[in-house]
Amino acid sequence: MFSPIAPDRTGDATGRLTFSKIAVLLAAAYVLVQAEPTGACENPGSGAGAAGCRLFFGETPLRGAIVEQDRPLPPEVVACANCHLGDTRSTSGGSFAPSLSRSMLTEPRRRRGGPLSRFSAANFCRLLRTGVDPAYIVISRKMPRYILDDEQCLDLWQYLLEQSDAPRNEQ
């Protein structure tokens, strides 16, 4: 297996990443990404729910950045499924953010210590763009703030409303 600190052909083990070592690492990362299970949205039909599914799983790239950072994150990092799946398909190795379903979003709940609130399409889109939830509480800065148009946001909202509370790999 390749190690970026292993001696090169001249026996130099300086630990420096050369262009060729970076290229090999990027190629290996690409192969790993391609090995990810794909097709989460294989037969979703057409329309808003299908487009939202592709956004949720990163099949259609999203743009987002961490608060107070100048550069956007790579599209593969900001896919919703990376953090919001409660099953084994979460690419982060397990969910550390709430699972998103119709009931989770639309039933009154106390979120982050605030008053009872529920999401609507408008305040869901506000949360994605600004980080402010329906109770006007700012969410963790760990979640990216997204740059998306109204159609993308509504497609994502529609997809999430179609989700039941069962784990997504059983639906």
Secondary structure, DSSP 8 states (H G I E B T S, - for coil): ---TTS--TT--------HHHHHHHHHHHHHHHHHS---TTSS--SSHHHHHHHHHTTSS--EEE-TT-SS---TTTS-THHHH-SSTT-TTSS--S----HHHHHS-EE-TT--EE---HHHHHHHHHH-B-TTS-B--TTS-EEE--HHHHHHHHHHHHT--SS-GGG-
